[in-house]
Amino acid sequence: MPPETTFYMILAFAAYLGLLGAYVGSLFWRRASLKRDSEALREMQAELERKP
């Protein structure tokens, strides 16, 4: 009779899904940061263009 490893399989899937969720969350966080930086650069460029 083979050993019972269902718990370890579920634990591995939970760890995988947790890491995947953290990665996707990180991507959204980085995207928001890039949007803020892009807007700040756009404002700085517009300010430079207004000055003679």
ABEGO torsion letter per residue (X at the ends): XBBBAAAAAAAAAAAAAAAAAAAAAAAAAAAAAAAAAAAAAAAAAAAAAABX
